[in-house]
């Protein structure tokens, strides 16, 4: 089962990378150089499907935590070292962690975050709660689109311009 899960996640990551690496112009339907919420949602729906690993139409806290962990564990060794952490924090995904430090997650100070340390750190992080705006313990597609749009709209002008799109490379490298 563990092997199947690993293969499944790898396939999701490969397809997810292809979707997220698509060109900004693909989604800028009105060619005004920025994505409004509707254009962004068209692009973002595929990302939602990649995070909803059990395909039940909602992302629960376990799926959310596991997918985030998998995105940061770039070498797929089931540990996150400080270099992987720093690389992940330099993406838009890192913005969601705010000022959290690697040492806050690496509680046993061995230089490698295992899934237990990750889960504990995520329990103390408000990222999932911020996305779960209706506080039902699940992130639906609408909550996902609203929250990710707000994260990507760095300058808070209610649009994601091409620079914000390209700078927010949380998934481009995964």
MDTraj code that builds the backbone (N, CA, C; nanometers):
import mdtraj as md
import numpy as np

residues = "UNK UNK UNK UNK UNK UNK UNK UNK UNK UNK UNK UNK UNK UNK UNK UNK UNK UNK UNK UNK UNK UNK UNK UNK UNK UNK UNK UNK UNK UNK UNK UNK UNK UNK UNK UNK UNK UNK UNK UNK UNK UNK UNK UNK UNK UNK UNK UNK UNK UNK UNK UNK UNK UNK UNK UNK UNK UNK UNK UNK UNK UNK UNK UNK UNK UNK UNK UNK UNK UNK UNK UNK UNK UNK UNK UNK UNK UNK UNK UNK UNK UNK UNK UNK UNK UNK UNK UNK UNK UNK UNK UNK UNK UNK UNK UNK UNK UNK UNK UNK UNK UNK UNK UNK UNK UNK UNK UNK UNK UNK UNK UNK UNK UNK UNK UNK UNK UNK UNK UNK UNK UNK UNK UNK UNK UNK UNK UNK UNK UNK UNK UNK UNK UNK UNK UNK UNK UNK UNK UNK UNK UNK UNK UNK UNK UNK UNK UNK UNK UNK UNK UNK UNK UNK UNK UNK UNK UNK UNK UNK UNK UNK UNK UNK UNK UNK UNK UNK UNK UNK UNK UNK UNK UNK".split()
xyz = np.array([
    [0.0823, -0.1192, 0.0000],
    [0.0000, 0.0000, 0.0000],
    [0.0866, 0.1255, 0.0000],
    [0.1940, 0.1203, 0.0799],
    [0.2827, 0.2362, 0.0868],
    [0.3461, 0.2636, -0.0496],
    [0.3820, 0.1559, -0.1205],
    [0.4410, 0.1717, -0.2533],
    [0.3394, 0.2332, -0.3486],
    [0.2146, 0.1850, -0.3429],
    [0.1098, 0.2405, -0.4276],
    [0.0910, 0.3891, -0.3995],
    [0.0867, 0.4250, -0.2712],
    [0.0694, 0.5659, -0.2343],
    [0.1849, 0.6499, -0.2891],
    [0.3054, 0.5980, -0.2778],
    [0.4220, 0.6700, -0.3285],
    [0.4159, 0.6898, -0.4786],
    [0.3758, 0.5845, -0.5498],
    [0.3636, 0.5942, -0.6952],
    [0.2529, 0.6923, -0.7317],
    [0.1404, 0.6821, -0.6609],
    [0.0288, 0.7728, -0.6862],
    [0.0712, 0.9174, -0.6677],
    [0.1408, 0.9463, -0.5581],
    [0.1845, 1.0833, -0.5316],
    [0.2827, 1.1307, -0.6388],
    [0.3709, 1.0428, -0.6819],
    [0.4678, 1.0807, -0.7849],
    [0.3962, 1.1169, -0.9151],
    [0.2955, 1.0375, -0.9515],
    [0.2193, 1.0664, -1.0727],
    [0.1474, 1.2004, -1.0597],
    [0.0864, 1.2241, -0.9412],
    [0.0192, 1.3526, -0.9177],
    [0.1171, 1.4681, -0.9304],
    [0.2365, 1.4492, -0.8769],
    [0.3356, 1.5561, -0.8810],
    [0.3776, 1.5848, -1.0252],
    [0.3957, 1.4799, -1.1041],
    [0.4380, 1.4989, -1.2435],
    [0.3301, 1.5740, -1.3208],
    [0.2048, 1.5289, -1.3108],
    [0.0964, 1.5965, -1.3816],
    [0.0734, 1.7356, -1.3254],
    [0.0856, 1.7507, -1.1956],
    [0.0674, 1.8819, -1.1330],
    [0.1715, 1.9809, -1.1801],
    [0.2945, 1.9344, -1.1936],
    [0.4003, 2.0229, -1.2408],
    [0.3718, 2.0701, -1.3818],
    [0.3251, 1.9802, -1.4673],
    [0.2941, 2.0183, -1.6053],
    [0.1850, 2.1241, -1.6086],
    [0.0842, 2.1090, -1.5254],
    [-0.0254, 2.2051, -1.5234],
    [0.0235, 2.3402, -1.4739],
    [0.0993, 2.3413, -1.3644],
    [0.1396, 2.4682, -1.3049],
    [0.2478, 2.5392, -1.3846],
    [0.3220, 2.4650, -1.4636],
    [0.4295, 2.5272, -1.5401],
    [0.3786, 2.5941, -1.6674],
    [0.2483, 2.5831, -1.6927],
    [0.1954, 2.6446, -1.8130],
    [0.2170, 2.7948, -1.8111],
    [0.2207, 2.8486, -1.9259],
    [0.2499, 2.9886, -1.9471],
    [0.1391, 3.0791, -1.8947],
    [0.1782, 3.1922, -1.8402],
    [0.0847, 3.2931, -1.7904],
    [-0.0188, 3.3302, -1.8963],
    [0.0261, 3.3465, -2.0201],
    [-0.0627, 3.3895, -2.1282],
    [-0.1767, 3.2911, -2.1538],
    [-0.1572, 3.1650, -2.1197],
    [-0.2625, 3.0654, -2.1356],
    [-0.3862, 3.1027, -2.0552],
    [-0.3655, 3.1652, -1.9413],
    [-0.4760, 3.1964, -1.8514],
    [-0.5228, 3.3413, -1.8617],
    [-0.4412, 3.4269, -1.9184],
    [-0.4781, 3.5681, -1.9327],
    [-0.5703, 3.5823, -2.0537],
    [-0.6948, 3.5405, -2.0352],
    [-0.7920, 3.5314, -2.1446],
    [-0.8136, 3.6664, -2.2129],
    [-0.8263, 3.7724, -2.1347],
    [-0.8518, 3.9041, -2.1939],
    [-0.7226, 3.9775, -2.2306],
    [-0.6102, 3.9127, -2.2179],
    [-0.4770, 3.9631, -2.2548],
    [-0.4479, 4.1032, -2.1997],
    [-0.4888, 4.1265, -2.0757],
    [-0.4619, 4.2569, -2.0147],
    [-0.3370, 4.2561, -1.9265],
    [-0.2636, 4.1447, -1.9272],
    [-0.1399, 4.1382, -1.8509],
    [-0.1588, 4.1051, -1.7040],
    [-0.2785, 4.0621, -1.6673],
    [-0.3050, 4.0249, -1.5286],
    [-0.4231, 3.9286, -1.5245],
    [-0.4263, 3.8486, -1.4191],
    [-0.5349, 3.7527, -1.4017],
    [-0.6309, 3.8042, -1.2964],
    [-0.7590, 3.8081, -1.3330],
    [-0.8596, 3.8382, -1.2308],
    [-0.8935, 3.7065, -1.1601],
    [-0.9844, 3.7115, -1.0651],
    [-1.0171, 3.5908, -0.9879],
    [-1.0694, 3.4776, -1.0765],
    [-1.1475, 3.5097, -1.1769],
    [-1.2037, 3.4074, -1.2651],
    [-1.0943, 3.3409, -1.3471],
    [-1.0077, 3.4203, -1.4094],
    [-0.8980, 3.3647, -1.4884],
    [-0.8068, 3.2803, -1.3996],
    [-0.7767, 3.3320, -1.2813],
    [-0.6904, 3.2598, -1.1896],
    [-0.7532, 3.1267, -1.1492],
    [-0.8829, 3.1266, -1.1214],
    [-0.9509, 3.0039, -1.0798],
    [-0.9445, 2.8969, -1.1881],
    [-0.9539, 2.9379, -1.3138],
    [-0.9423, 2.8413, -1.4235],
    [-0.8084, 2.7685, -1.4155],
    [-0.7044, 2.8406, -1.3866],
    [-0.5710, 2.7861, -1.3753],
    [-0.5531, 2.7071, -1.2466],
    [-0.6188, 2.7488, -1.1438],
    [-0.5972, 2.6945, -1.0105],
    [-0.6747, 2.5659, -0.9834],
    [-0.7790, 2.5388, -1.0580],
    [-0.8607, 2.4204, -1.0324],
    [-0.7814, 2.2906, -1.0435],
    [-0.6893, 2.2832, -1.1369],
    [-0.6068, 2.1630, -1.1505],
    [-0.5197, 2.1432, -1.0274],
    [-0.4722, 2.2511, -0.9698],
    [-0.3938, 2.2409, -0.8475],
    [-0.4754, 2.1838, -0.7335],
    [-0.6004, 2.2236, -0.7274],
    [-0.6891, 2.1704, -0.6242],
    [-0.7000, 2.0196, -0.6368],
    [-0.7197, 1.9726, -0.7571],
    [-0.7306, 1.8282, -0.7797],
    [-0.6056, 1.7542, -0.7343],
    [-0.4901, 1.8163, -0.7507],
    [-0.3657, 1.7523, -0.7071],
    [-0.3542, 1.7442, -0.5547],
    [-0.4116, 1.8394, -0.4840],
    [-0.4056, 1.8381, -0.3379],
    [-0.5161, 1.7519, -0.2780],
    [-0.6270, 1.7349, -0.3475],
    [-0.7369, 1.6485, -0.3016],
    [-0.7042, 1.5054, -0.3421],
    [-0.6108, 1.4441, -0.2730],
    [-0.5554, 1.3156, -0.3150],
    [-0.6549, 1.2011, -0.3083],
    [-0.7551, 1.2078, -0.2205],
    [-0.8528, 1.0990, -0.2151],
    [-0.9734, 1.1251, -0.3053],
    [-0.9724, 1.2364, -0.3766],
    [-1.0727, 1.2732, -0.4770],
    [-1.2161, 1.2761, -0.4223],
    [-1.2308, 1.3241, -0.2971],
    [-1.3647, 1.3322, -0.2394],
    [-1.4261, 1.4711, -0.2527],
    [-1.3563, 1.5637, -0.3207],
    [-1.4082, 1.6976, -0.3409],
    [-1.3711, 1.7961, -0.2328],
    [-1.2930, 1.7525, -0.1352],
    [-1.2460, 1.8397, -0.0269],
    [-1.1028, 1.8038, 0.0097],
    [-1.0310, 1.9019, 0.0578],
    [-0.8963, 1.8779, 0.1096],
    [-0.9059, 1.8835, 0.2613],
    [-0.8718, 1.7723, 0.3266],
    [-0.8713, 1.7736, 0.4721],
    [-0.7311, 1.8087, 0.5215],
    [-0.7178, 1.8240, 0.6518],
    [-0.5894, 1.8681, 0.7060],
    [-0.4776, 1.7674, 0.6815],
    [-0.5106, 1.6390, 0.6728],
    [-0.4083, 1.5371, 0.6480],
    [-0.3583, 1.5479, 0.5045],
    [-0.4500, 1.5563, 0.4076],
    [-0.4092, 1.5723, 0.2678],
    [-0.3253, 1.6990, 0.2510],
    [-0.3707, 1.8051, 0.3131],
    [-0.3031, 1.9339, 0.3034],
    [-0.1603, 1.9238, 0.3561],
    [-0.1467, 1.8661, 0.4741],
    [-0.0153, 1.8532, 0.5370],
    [0.0761, 1.7620, 0.4558],
    [0.0227, 1.6475, 0.4116],
    [0.1046, 1.5531, 0.3346],
    [0.1503, 1.6129, 0.2024],
    [0.0615, 1.6841, 0.1352],
    [0.0968, 1.7417, 0.0047],
    [0.2008, 1.8531, 0.0209],
    [0.1838, 1.9336, 0.1244],
    [0.2824, 2.0382, 0.1507],
    [0.4182, 1.9759, 0.1815],
    [0.4189, 1.8722, 0.2629],
    [0.5435, 1.8016, 0.2977],
    [0.6098, 1.7474, 0.1720],
    [0.5303, 1.6800, 0.0885],
    [0.5848, 1.6232, -0.0348],
    [0.6420, 1.7300, -0.1266],
    [0.5809, 1.8488, -0.1283],
    [0.6317, 1.9567, -0.2131],
    [0.7672, 2.0076, -0.1655],
    [0.7876, 2.0076, -0.0362],
    [0.9145, 2.0595, 0.0166],
    [1.0228, 1.9522, 0.0160],
    [0.9863, 1.8258, 0.0314],
    [1.0830, 1.7150, 0.0299],
    [1.1239, 1.6859, -0.1142],
    [1.2083, 1.7705, -0.1661],
    [1.2431, 1.7666, -0.3084],
    [1.3163, 1.6401, -0.3507],
    [1.3994, 1.5828, -0.2626],
    [1.4731, 1.4639, -0.3031],
    [1.3980, 1.3349, -0.2705],
    [1.2788, 1.3471, -0.2184],
    [1.1871, 1.2356, -0.1922],
    [1.2469, 1.1287, -0.1010],
    [1.3233, 1.1715, 0.0005],
    [1.3805, 1.0748, 0.0942],
    [1.2993, 1.0644, 0.2235],
    [1.1820, 1.1278, 0.2264],
    [1.0918, 1.1289, 0.3418],
    [1.1475, 1.2047, 0.4616],
    [1.2381, 1.2955, 0.4351],
    [1.2889, 1.3895, 0.5343],
    [1.3053, 1.5250, 0.4663],
    [1.2907, 1.6301, 0.5417],
    [1.3161, 1.7639, 0.4895],
    [1.4372, 1.8182, 0.5628],
    [1.5452, 1.8379, 0.4876],
    [1.6637, 1.8979, 0.5492],
    [1.6520, 2.0502, 0.5385],
    [1.7461, 2.1199, 0.5983],
    [1.7356, 2.2654, 0.6031],
    [1.7457, 2.3286, 0.4643],
    [1.8242, 2.2677, 0.3747],
    [1.8331, 2.3208, 0.2374],
    [1.6996, 2.3098, 0.1651],
    [1.6325, 2.1945, 0.1788],
    [1.5004, 2.1791, 0.1169],
    [1.4016, 2.2783, 0.1781],
    [1.4083, 2.2935, 0.3095],
    [1.3211, 2.3896, 0.3788],
    [1.3419, 2.5294, 0.3211],
    [1.4692, 2.5718, 0.3119],
    [1.4987, 2.7067, 0.2629],
    [1.4529, 2.7248, 0.1188],
    [1.4722, 2.6235, 0.0369],
    [1.4253, 2.6303, -0.1012],
    [1.2738, 2.6440, -0.1042],
    [1.2045, 2.5656, -0.0244],
    [1.0589, 2.5738, -0.0175],
    [1.0106, 2.7076, 0.0341],
    [1.0831, 2.7631, 0.1299],
    [1.0432, 2.8912, 0.1874],
    [1.0692, 3.0068, 0.0922],
    [1.1563, 2.9849, -0.0071],
    [1.1825, 3.0883, -0.1072],
    [1.0773, 3.0909, -0.2169],
    [0.9825, 3.0009, -0.2119],
    [0.8728, 3.0001, -0.3081],
    [0.7524, 3.0679, -0.2451],
    [0.6486, 3.0815, -0.3230],
    [0.5255, 3.1372, -0.2694],
    [0.4695, 3.0530, -0.1568],
    [0.4924, 2.9230, -0.1602],
    [0.4441, 2.8377, -0.0527],
    [0.5051, 2.8802, 0.0802],
    [0.6269, 2.9234, 0.0767],
    [0.6928, 2.9697, 0.1980],
    [0.6245, 3.0898, 0.2603],
    [0.5612, 3.1703, 0.1748],
    [0.4870, 3.2854, 0.2256],
    [0.3801, 3.2421, 0.3253],
    [0.3252, 3.1250, 0.3035],
    [0.2187, 3.0755, 0.3904],
    [0.2692, 3.0376, 0.5290],
    [0.3982, 3.0179, 0.5408],
    [0.4549, 2.9841, 0.6704],
    [0.4952, 3.1071, 0.7499],
    [0.4906, 3.2216, 0.6865],
    [0.5266, 3.3447, 0.7564],
    [0.6717, 3.3406, 0.8008],
    [0.6927, 3.3736, 0.9236],
    [0.8283, 3.3824, 0.9783],
    [0.8732, 3.2543, 1.0479],
    [0.8024, 3.1439, 1.0257],
    [0.8384, 3.0206, 1.0951],
    [0.9769, 2.9747, 1.0526],
    [1.0499, 2.9293, 1.1495],
    [1.1882, 2.8902, 1.1312],
    [1.1991, 2.7381, 1.1277],
    [1.2959, 2.6886, 1.0550],
    [1.3210, 2.5445, 1.0468],
    [1.3355, 2.4844, 1.1855],
    [1.4048, 2.5547, 1.2733],
    [1.4296, 2.5017, 1.4080],
    [1.3016, 2.4816, 1.4882],
    [1.1966, 2.5579, 1.4572],
    [1.0690, 2.5372, 1.5254],
    [1.0070, 2.4031, 1.4873],
    [1.0321, 2.3587, 1.3661],
    [0.9803, 2.2297, 1.3207],
    [1.0738, 2.1151, 1.3606],
    [1.2046, 2.1377, 1.3517],
    [1.3032, 2.0328, 1.3804],
    [1.3233, 2.0215, 1.5321],
    [1.2252, 1.9645, 1.5985],
    [1.2248, 1.9636, 1.7450],
    [1.3325, 1.8746, 1.8055],
    [1.3746, 1.7687, 1.7359],
    [1.4800, 1.6836, 1.7914],
    [1.6200, 1.7272, 1.7486],
    [1.6275, 1.8342, 1.6712],
    [1.7537, 1.8983, 1.6306],
    [1.8507, 1.8041, 1.5582],
    [1.7949, 1.7133, 1.4772],
    [1.8816, 1.6225, 1.4032],
    [1.9082, 1.6685, 1.2605],
    [1.8537, 1.7839, 1.2229],
    [1.8774, 1.8381, 1.0901],
    [1.7895, 1.7783, 0.9820],
    [1.6896, 1.6987, 1.0222],
    [1.5993, 1.6379, 0.9248],
    [1.4586, 1.6338, 0.9844],
    [1.3652, 1.6966, 0.9142],
    [1.2261, 1.6911, 0.9594],
    [1.1638, 1.5612, 0.9121],
    [1.1185, 1.4813, 1.0069],
    [1.0416, 1.3633, 0.9693],
    [0.8942, 1.4012, 0.9687],
    [0.8091, 1.3093, 0.9315],
    [0.6673, 1.3415, 0.9195],
    [0.6036, 1.3750, 1.0547],
    [0.6529, 1.3144, 1.1629],
    [0.5979, 1.3470, 1.2950],
    [0.6281, 1.4919, 1.3323],
    [0.7523, 1.5347, 1.3099],
    [0.7883, 1.6741, 1.3391],
    [0.7087, 1.7685, 1.2494],
    [0.6955, 1.7301, 1.1228],
    [0.6189, 1.8116, 1.0291],
    [0.4749, 1.8267, 1.0762],
    [0.4127, 1.7142, 1.1110],
    [0.2728, 1.7179, 1.1553],
    [0.2566, 1.8063, 1.2788],
    [0.3488, 1.7967, 1.3724],
    [0.3422, 1.8808, 1.4921],
    [0.3572, 2.0279, 1.4557],
    [0.4506, 2.0577, 1.3667],
    [0.4690, 2.1955, 1.3224],
    [0.3469, 2.2490, 1.2494],
    [0.2855, 2.1643, 1.1673],
    [0.1653, 2.2065, 1.0947],
    [0.0475, 2.2261, 1.1898],
    [0.0435, 2.1496, 1.2976],
    [-0.0626, 2.1685, 1.3973],
    [-0.0527, 2.3057, 1.4623],
    [0.0677, 2.3591, 1.4686],
    [0.0900, 2.4909, 1.5290],
    [0.0902, 2.6032, 1.4262],
    [0.0628, 2.5700, 1.3002],
    [0.0639, 2.6650, 1.1906],
    [-0.0801, 2.6961, 1.1505],
    [-0.1076, 2.8176, 1.1093],
    [-0.2439, 2.8577, 1.0753],
    [-0.2749, 2.8502, 0.9252],
    [-0.1833, 2.7956, 0.8474],
    [-0.2014, 2.7918, 0.7029],
    [-0.3323, 2.7211, 0.6653],
    [-0.3533, 2.5982, 0.7133],
    [-0.4761, 2.5250, 0.6807],
    [-0.5987, 2.6018, 0.7284],
    [-0.5928, 2.6515, 0.8498],
    [-0.7083, 2.7238, 0.9059],
    [-0.7426, 2.8475, 0.8242],
    [-0.6411, 2.9135, 0.7724],
    [-0.6644, 3.0325, 0.6909],
    [-0.7364, 2.9965, 0.5609],
    [-0.7023, 2.8820, 0.5025],
    [-0.7693, 2.8376, 0.3807],
    [-0.9106, 2.7870, 0.4097],
    [-0.9308, 2.7260, 0.5266],
    [-1.0616, 2.6726, 0.5653],
    [-1.1459, 2.7852, 0.6246],
    [-1.1902, 2.8755, 0.5395],
    [-1.2558, 2.9978, 0.5867],
    [-1.3913, 2.9733, 0.6527],
    [-1.4604, 2.8666, 0.6166],
    [-1.5884, 2.8395, 0.6817],
    [-1.5739, 2.7501, 0.8057],
    [-1.4499, 2.7148, 0.8383],
    [-1.4144, 2.6427, 0.9616],
    [-1.4864, 2.5087, 0.9764],
    [-1.5045, 2.4372, 0.8634],
    [-1.5677, 2.3058, 0.8713],
    [-1.4663, 2.1915, 0.8716],
    [-1.3373, 2.2243, 0.8770],
    [-1.2330, 2.1224, 0.8791],
    [-1.1960, 2.0704, 0.7421],
    [-1.2486, 2.1321, 0.6369],
    [-1.2218, 2.0922, 0.4996],
    [-1.2025, 2.2167, 0.4141],
    [-1.1222, 2.2031, 0.3107],
    [-1.1042, 2.3118, 0.2147],
    [-1.1729, 2.2697, 0.0864],
    [-1.2795, 2.3408, 0.0502],
    [-1.3465, 2.3107, -0.0762],
    [-1.2799, 2.3916, -0.1878],
    [-1.3210, 2.3665, -0.3102],
    [-1.2570, 2.4295, -0.4259],
    [-1.2695, 2.5817, -0.4223],
    [-1.3835, 2.6331, -0.3780],
    [-1.3999, 2.7785, -0.3698],
    [-1.3046, 2.8392, -0.2676],
    [-1.2952, 2.7774, -0.1499],
    [-1.2020, 2.8268, -0.0474],
    [-1.0589, 2.8222, -0.1006],
    [-1.0253, 2.7138, -0.1702],
    [-0.8928, 2.6968, -0.2290],
    [-0.8619, 2.8108, -0.3261],
    [-0.9557, 2.8384, -0.4166],
    [-0.9329, 2.9426, -0.5168],
    [-0.9214, 3.0809, -0.4541],
    [-1.0059, 3.1109, -0.3585],
    [-1.0012, 3.2416, -0.2924],
    [-0.8698, 3.2591, -0.2174],
    [-0.8319, 3.1587, -0.1396],
    [-0.7112, 3.1705, -0.0563],
    [-0.5838, 3.1725, -0.1384],
    [-0.5761, 3.0860, -0.2404],
    [-0.4536, 3.0880, -0.3211],
    [-0.4446, 3.2174, -0.4019],
    [-0.5568, 3.2660, -0.4519],
    [-0.5540, 3.3946, -0.5223],
    [-0.5025, 3.5037, -0.4289],
    [-0.5554, 3.5084, -0.3078],
    [-0.5110, 3.6099, -0.2119],
    [-0.3626, 3.5976, -0.1808],
    [-0.3116, 3.4732, -0.1723],
    [-0.1681, 3.4533, -0.1489],
    [-0.0856, 3.5029, -0.2666],
    [-0.1309, 3.4748, -0.3883],
    [-0.0545, 3.5107, -0.5069],
    [-0.0636, 3.6598, -0.5378],
    [-0.1707, 3.7240, -0.4969],
    [-0.1880, 3.8676, -0.5204],
    [-0.1087, 3.9437, -0.4150],
    [0.0197, 3.9430, -0.4310],
    [0.1119, 3.9967, -0.3314],
    [0.0882, 4.1453, -0.3054],
    [0.0584, 4.2214, -0.4097],
    [0.0408, 4.3661, -0.3918],
    [-0.1039, 4.4044, -0.3586],
    [-0.1898, 4.3064, -0.3389],
    [-0.3292, 4.3281, -0.2955],
    [-0.4091, 4.4218, -0.3865],
    [-0.3879, 4.4102, -0.5186],
    [-0.4646, 4.4943, -0.6108],
    [-0.5812, 4.4182, -0.6752],
    [-0.6093, 4.2983, -0.6248],
    [-0.7167, 4.2120, -0.6754],
    [-0.6903, 4.1561, -0.8147],
    [-0.5640, 4.1507, -0.8520],
    [-0.5208, 4.0863, -0.9755],
    [-0.3882, 4.0168, -0.9479],
    [-0.3604, 3.9121, -1.0243],
    [-0.2288, 3.8486, -1.0227],
    [-0.1638, 3.8838, -1.1554],
    [-0.0613, 3.9690, -1.1491],
    [0.0065, 4.0070, -1.2728],
    [0.1108, 3.9006, -1.3067],
    [0.1720, 3.9160, -1.4213],
    [0.2662, 3.8147, -1.4677],
    [0.3855, 3.8009, -1.3741],
    [0.4316, 3.9102, -1.3185],
    [0.5443, 3.9029, -1.2257],
    [0.5060, 3.8242, -1.1000],
    [0.3893, 3.8521, -1.0441],
    [0.3432, 3.7762, -0.9274],
    [0.3269, 3.6283, -0.9625],
    [0.2712, 3.6025, -1.0796],
    [0.2513, 3.4657, -1.1273],
    [0.3844, 3.3915, -1.1351],
    [0.4840, 3.4548, -1.1951],
    [0.6142, 3.3903, -1.2130],
    [0.6948, 3.3841, -1.0837],
    [0.6803, 3.4846, -0.9978],
    [0.7537, 3.4847, -0.8719],
    [0.6986, 3.3828, -0.7737],
    [0.5717, 3.3544, -0.7824],
    [0.5069, 3.2618, -0.6905],
    [0.5224, 3.1211, -0.7459],
    [0.6466, 3.0733, -0.7438],
    [0.6769, 2.9460, -0.8088],
    [0.6687, 2.8285, -0.7129],
    [0.5657, 2.8275, -0.6283],
    [0.5524, 2.7211, -0.5294],
    [0.5442, 2.5836, -0.5945],
    [0.4948, 2.5756, -0.7153],
    [0.4754, 2.4467, -0.7779],
    [0.5589, 2.4284, -0.9031],
    [0.6169, 2.5349, -0.9507],
    [0.6909, 2.5291, -1.0757],
    [0.8076, 2.4306, -1.0672],
    [0.8725, 2.4242, -0.9528],
    [0.9920, 2.3431, -0.9398],
    [0.9671, 2.2050, -0.8795],
    [0.8433, 2.1721, -0.8533],
    [0.8190, 2.0487, -0.7787],
    [0.7918, 1.9336, -0.8706],
])
top = md.Topology()
chain = top.add_chain()
for i, resn in enumerate(residues, 1):
    res = top.add_residue(resn, chain, resSeq=i)
    for name in ("N", "CA", "C"):
        top.add_atom(name, md.element.get_by_symbol(name[0]), res)
traj = md.Trajectory(xyz[None], top)
